[in-house]
Amino acid sequence: MDDLCLNLASADLSTFENQDSQQNIIQCCCLLSMAAGHLSAILCSGGPIKDVKVHVVTDNSLSLQRKEELTLFAASYPIISFGVSQMDDDEIKSFVDKVRALFSLPIKELDREHGEIISMWHDQTFLSLTDACNIKNNDSSQKPSELELASIDTIVTTNAGGVGSLSALDPMAYSTARKGIVGALLYHTGVDCPTLSADADCSNEIVEIWQTALRIMEAGTRASLLSLEAGISRKEGCQKFCLLANNISNFLCKLYTAQLCRQRQTILDHIEEIYKFISCNEDLDYIRELMDAKTCEGILRYVGLSALHHCRPSTLRSVPVMECMILPVGRLVGRGSLWSGASDSKVSGR
């Protein structure tokens, strides 16, 4: 439909000598534009969005109360209130397939022509979405490598409070987790990992990031030790939080960076709260599910915007057609019917 809209939009009516042919082209273009408007309005309405939400796979190990707490928490922090951003082609296709499965059409039962048209439209939408995501990924910040962090960690830690008293429980696991947190903080604040000599002075922003990572590690390890079950050693308690911290760090580095819309201190505070609030891998998995649902919602919006975009150049539209196309734009480009508060945060199958 997109290509047909675009071709009709750029059509030169003067090439059609027959007035009836010109009128048919105009009517066809108007109908396709109205169809694009209706499609966009439907995709950003409550029905499809709720369909995406209720199909989220849930973990029964979490209580309903905990799920609601996680939903409200995720909605309160911009870093984790949107979908996953850095995806390769396979991940994009996986999300597209999820959306298709929710709104599947019996293509095989249709006649050959209509089935081919729908399949072609699916493929074109996937390709354009993949291209858009690849452009976004190329523009995204990258977290520093382990080698870059290791080269300056010893220098910075001497100016930022040391390596942490609880690191004695398992120095290797603790250090790896702490540097993983540093990487996530550098990634989201947009601060470059510096190259330092042994006697170099560290900038205040670098010291602040290392200190935040140390606080996170000390507080998280201490909380893990306080909740030890019988028969579990203190070293195992430390290792448990280190593994969780690594998972959270890897998760955060798959998200949109926050430096474009937040001050550095606010970003550091938010990320520190995320490490503090997520107490187990089940919590993290559930937040991933919520964000995956956001990604699926984003694909619905993309399909609607793509349909409107391909109709945009047309001059063969009436006022009613223009109104039909403009109506859904506000919801498509804004947050629309995404989490809007407590009434939308009741956990029902999420």
C-alpha positions as CSV (number, residue, x, y, z in Angstrom):
1,M,0.0,0.0,0.0
2,D,2.9,2.4,0.9
3,D,4.4,2.2,-2.6
4,L,1.1,2.6,-4.3
5,C,0.3,5.6,-2.2
6,L,3.7,7.2,-3.1
7,N,3.3,6.4,-6.8
8,L,-0.2,7.9,-6.8
9,A,0.9,10.9,-4.8
10,S,3.5,11.8,-7.4
11,A,1.3,11.0,-10.4
12,D,1.0,13.6,-13.1
13,L,-2.7,13.8,-13.9
14,S,-2.0,15.5,-17.2
15,T,-0.7,12.2,-18.5
16,F,-4.2,10.9,-18.3
17,E,-6.2,12.3,-21.1
18,N,-9.4,10.6,-20.1
19,Q,-11.2,12.6,-17.5
20,D,-12.7,9.4,-16.0
21,S,-9.2,8.1,-15.5
22,Q,-8.1,11.2,-13.7
23,Q,-11.1,11.0,-11.4
24,N,-10.4,7.4,-10.7
25,I,-6.9,8.2,-9.7
26,I,-8.0,11.0,-7.4
27,Q,-10.6,8.8,-5.7
28,C,-8.1,5.9,-5.3
29,C,-5.5,8.2,-3.8
30,C,-8.1,9.7,-1.4
31,L,-9.3,6.2,-0.3
32,L,-5.7,5.1,0.3
33,S,-4.9,8.2,2.3
34,M,-8.0,7.7,4.4
35,A,-7.1,4.0,4.8
36,A,-3.7,5.1,6.1
37,G,-5.3,7.6,8.5
38,H,-7.7,4.9,9.8
39,L,-4.8,2.4,10.1
40,S,-2.8,4.8,12.1
41,A,-5.7,5.7,14.4
42,I,-6.4,2.1,15.1
43,L,-2.8,1.1,15.8
44,C,-2.3,3.9,18.4
45,S,-5.7,3.3,20.1
46,G,-6.4,1.4,23.2
47,G,-7.2,-2.0,21.6
48,P,-4.0,-2.9,19.9
49,I,-1.9,-1.4,22.7
50,K,-3.7,-3.5,25.3
51,D,-3.3,-6.5,23.1
52,V,0.4,-6.1,23.2
53,K,0.4,-5.6,27.0
54,V,-1.7,-8.6,27.9
55,H,0.4,-11.0,25.8
56,V,3.5,-10.2,27.8
57,V,4.9,-13.5,29.1
58,T,4.9,-13.3,32.9
59,D,7.0,-15.0,35.6
60,N,4.8,-16.7,38.2
61,S,7.6,-16.5,40.7
62,L,6.8,-12.8,41.3
63,S,3.8,-11.8,43.3
64,L,1.1,-9.6,41.9
65,Q,2.2,-6.9,44.3
66,R,5.8,-7.0,43.2
67,K,4.8,-6.9,39.5
68,E,2.8,-3.7,40.2
69,E,5.7,-2.2,42.1
70,L,8.0,-2.9,39.2
71,T,5.5,-1.5,36.7
72,L,5.2,1.7,38.6
73,F,9.0,1.9,39.2
74,A,9.7,1.4,35.5
75,A,7.2,4.1,34.5
76,S,8.9,6.6,36.9
77,Y,12.3,6.4,35.4
78,P,12.8,7.5,31.7
79,I,15.8,5.2,31.2
80,I,13.6,2.1,31.5
81,S,10.2,3.5,30.5
82,F,10.7,3.0,26.8
83,G,11.6,0.0,24.6
84,V,14.9,-1.6,23.8
85,S,16.9,0.5,21.4
86,Q,20.1,-1.2,20.3
87,M,19.0,-4.2,18.3
88,D,20.5,-6.2,15.5
89,D,18.5,-7.4,12.5
90,D,17.5,-10.7,14.1
91,E,16.2,-9.0,17.3
92,I,14.2,-6.5,15.2
93,K,12.7,-9.4,13.2
94,S,11.9,-11.2,16.4
95,F,9.8,-8.2,17.7
96,V,8.2,-7.7,14.3
97,D,7.2,-11.4,14.3
98,K,5.7,-11.0,17.8
99,V,3.5,-8.2,16.6
100,R,2.5,-10.1,13.5
101,A,1.5,-13.1,15.6
102,L,-0.8,-10.9,17.7
103,F,-2.5,-9.5,14.6
104,S,-2.1,-12.3,12.2
105,L,-4.0,-12.6,8.9
106,P,-4.8,-15.9,7.2
107,I,-2.6,-15.1,4.2
108,K,-2.6,-18.7,3.0
109,E,-6.4,-18.7,2.9
110,L,-6.5,-15.5,0.8
111,D,-6.3,-15.6,-3.0
112,R,-2.8,-15.5,-4.4
113,E,-2.8,-11.8,-5.4
114,H,-4.0,-10.4,-2.0
115,G,-1.7,-12.8,-0.1
116,E,1.3,-11.6,-2.1
117,I,0.4,-7.9,-1.6
118,I,0.2,-8.4,2.2
119,S,3.5,-10.4,2.3
120,M,5.2,-7.7,0.2
121,W,3.9,-5.0,2.6
122,H,5.2,-6.9,5.6
123,D,8.6,-7.3,4.1
124,Q,8.9,-3.7,3.1
125,T,7.9,-2.5,6.5
126,F,10.5,-4.8,8.1
127,L,13.2,-3.6,5.9
128,S,12.5,0.1,6.4
129,L,12.3,-0.5,10.2
130,T,15.6,-2.3,10.1
131,D,17.3,0.5,8.2
132,A,15.9,3.1,10.7
133,C,17.2,1.1,13.7
134,N,20.6,0.6,12.1
135,I,20.9,4.3,11.6
136,K,19.9,4.9,15.3
137,N,22.4,2.3,16.5
138,N,25.2,3.8,14.5
139,D,24.5,7.2,16.2
140,S,24.3,5.7,19.7
141,S,27.0,5.9,22.3
142,Q,29.1,2.9,23.0
143,K,30.1,1.7,26.5
144,P,33.9,1.6,27.0
145,S,35.6,-1.7,26.6
146,E,36.9,-3.8,29.5
147,L,40.5,-3.0,28.4
148,E,39.8,0.8,28.4
149,L,38.4,0.6,31.9
150,A,41.1,-1.7,33.3
151,S,43.8,0.7,32.0
152,I,42.6,3.6,34.2
153,D,40.7,1.9,37.0
154,T,43.7,1.6,39.3
155,I,44.4,5.3,38.8
156,V,40.9,6.5,39.4
157,T,40.0,4.3,42.4
158,T,42.9,5.9,44.4
159,N,41.0,9.2,44.0
160,A,37.5,7.9,44.3
161,G,37.3,6.0,47.6
162,G,39.3,2.8,46.8
163,V,38.0,-0.5,45.7
164,G,35.4,-1.1,48.5
165,S,35.7,-2.9,51.9
166,L,33.4,-5.7,50.9
167,S,35.5,-6.5,47.8
168,A,37.7,-8.7,50.1
169,L,34.9,-11.4,49.9
170,D,35.7,-12.0,46.2
171,P,38.1,-9.4,44.8
172,M,37.8,-10.6,41.2
173,A,34.0,-10.9,41.0
174,Y,33.6,-7.6,42.9
175,S,36.0,-5.7,40.6
176,T,34.4,-7.0,37.5
177,A,30.9,-6.0,38.6
178,R,32.1,-2.6,39.8
179,K,33.8,-1.9,36.4
180,G,30.6,-3.1,34.6
181,I,28.6,-0.5,36.6
182,V,31.2,2.2,35.7
183,G,30.8,1.3,32.0
184,A,27.0,1.6,32.3
185,L,27.3,5.0,34.0
186,L,29.8,6.3,31.4
187,Y,27.5,5.1,28.6
188,H,24.4,6.8,29.9
189,T,26.1,10.1,31.0
190,G,28.0,10.3,27.7
191,V,31.3,10.9,29.5
192,D,34.3,9.6,27.5
193,C,36.6,7.1,29.1
194,P,39.8,9.1,29.5
195,T,43.4,8.1,28.9
196,L,45.3,8.8,32.1
197,S,48.9,8.5,33.2
198,A,49.9,7.2,36.6
199,D,50.3,10.7,38.1
200,A,47.4,12.4,36.3
201,D,44.6,14.2,38.0
202,C,41.1,12.8,37.5
203,S,38.2,15.1,36.5
204,N,35.4,15.6,39.0
205,E,32.9,13.9,36.7
206,I,35.1,10.8,36.4
207,V,35.6,10.6,40.1
208,E,31.9,11.1,40.6
209,I,31.1,8.2,38.3
210,W,33.6,5.8,40.1
211,Q,32.2,6.9,43.5
212,T,28.6,6.2,42.4
213,A,29.7,2.7,41.1
214,L,31.4,2.0,44.5
215,R,28.3,3.1,46.5
216,I,26.1,0.8,44.3
217,M,28.5,-2.2,44.9
218,E,28.8,-1.6,48.6
219,A,25.1,-1.1,49.2
220,G,24.1,-4.0,47.0
221,T,26.6,-6.5,48.5
222,R,25.6,-5.4,52.0
223,A,21.9,-6.0,51.2
224,S,22.7,-9.4,49.7
225,L,24.6,-10.4,52.9
226,L,21.8,-9.3,55.1
227,S,19.4,-11.6,53.3
228,L,21.6,-14.7,53.3
229,E,19.8,-18.0,53.8
230,A,21.1,-20.6,56.1
231,G,24.1,-22.5,54.8
232,I,25.1,-19.7,52.3
233,S,28.6,-18.2,52.9
234,R,29.3,-14.5,52.8
235,K,31.4,-15.0,49.7
236,E,28.5,-16.6,47.9
237,G,26.3,-13.7,49.0
238,C,28.8,-11.3,47.5
239,Q,29.0,-13.4,44.3
240,K,25.2,-13.4,44.0
241,F,25.0,-9.6,43.9
242,C,28.0,-9.4,41.6
243,L,26.2,-11.6,39.0
244,L,23.0,-9.6,39.4
245,A,24.9,-6.3,39.0
246,N,26.6,-7.6,35.8
247,N,23.2,-8.5,34.4
248,I,21.8,-5.1,35.2
249,S,24.8,-3.4,33.6
250,N,24.5,-5.4,30.4
251,F,20.7,-4.6,30.3
252,L,21.3,-0.8,30.8
253,C,23.8,-0.7,28.0
254,K,21.1,-2.0,25.6
255,L,18.8,1.0,26.2
256,Y,18.6,4.6,25.0
257,T,21.3,6.8,26.5
258,A,19.8,9.4,28.8
259,Q,22.4,12.2,28.4
260,L,20.3,14.1,25.8
261,C,17.5,15.0,28.1
262,R,18.9,14.7,31.7
263,Q,21.6,16.4,33.7
264,R,24.5,14.1,34.7
265,Q,23.7,14.0,38.4
266,T,20.1,13.1,37.7
267,I,21.2,10.2,35.5
268,L,23.6,8.9,38.1
269,D,20.8,9.1,40.8
270,H,18.3,7.3,38.5
271,I,20.8,4.5,37.7
272,E,21.7,4.1,41.3
273,E,18.0,3.7,42.2
274,I,17.7,1.0,39.4
275,Y,20.5,-1.1,40.9
276,K,19.0,-0.6,44.3
277,F,15.4,-1.5,43.4
278,I,16.1,-4.6,41.3
279,S,16.7,-7.3,43.9
280,C,16.8,-10.4,41.7
281,N,17.0,-11.7,38.2
282,E,13.3,-12.2,38.1
283,D,12.8,-8.5,38.7
284,L,15.1,-7.7,35.8
285,D,13.3,-10.2,33.6
286,Y,10.0,-8.7,34.3
287,I,11.2,-5.1,33.5
288,R,12.6,-6.6,30.3
289,E,9.1,-7.9,29.5
290,L,7.6,-4.5,30.1
291,M,10.1,-2.9,27.8
292,D,9.7,-5.5,25.2
293,A,6.0,-4.7,25.2
294,K,7.0,-1.0,24.7
295,T,9.1,-2.1,21.7
296,C,6.1,-3.9,20.2
297,E,4.0,-0.8,20.8
298,G,6.7,1.3,19.0
299,I,6.5,-1.0,16.0
300,L,2.7,-0.4,15.8
301,R,3.4,3.3,15.8
302,Y,6.1,2.9,13.2
303,V,3.7,1.1,10.8
304,G,1.1,3.9,11.3
305,L,3.7,6.7,10.7
306,S,5.1,4.9,7.7
307,A,1.7,4.7,6.1
308,L,1.1,8.4,6.7
309,H,4.5,9.3,5.5
310,H,4.0,7.6,2.1
311,C,0.7,9.5,1.6
312,R,2.2,12.8,2.7
313,P,3.3,14.2,-0.7
314,S,-0.1,13.8,-2.3
315,T,-1.9,17.0,-3.4
316,L,-5.0,15.0,-4.4
317,R,-6.8,15.1,-1.1
318,S,-9.9,16.8,0.2
319,V,-10.3,18.5,3.6
320,P,-12.1,15.4,5.1
321,V,-9.1,13.2,3.9
322,M,-6.6,15.6,5.5
323,E,-8.6,15.5,8.8
324,C,-8.6,11.8,8.7
325,M,-4.8,11.7,8.3
326,I,-4.1,14.4,10.9
327,L,-6.2,12.9,13.7
328,P,-3.8,10.1,14.8
329,V,-0.6,12.1,14.5
330,G,-0.7,13.5,18.0
331,R,-0.8,10.0,19.5
332,L,1.7,8.5,17.1
333,V,4.5,11.1,17.7
334,G,3.7,11.6,21.4
335,R,3.4,9.1,24.2
336,G,-0.3,8.6,23.5
337,S,-1.8,5.9,25.5
338,L,1.4,4.6,27.1
339,W,1.7,4.4,30.8
340,S,-0.3,7.3,32.1
341,G,-0.5,6.6,35.8
342,A,-1.8,4.2,38.4
343,S,-4.9,3.4,36.5
344,D,-2.8,2.0,33.6
345,S,-0.3,0.3,35.9
346,K,-2.6,-2.4,37.3
347,V,-0.8,-5.6,36.4
348,S,-3.0,-7.8,34.4
349,G,-1.1,-10.6,32.7
350,R,2.0,-8.6,32.4
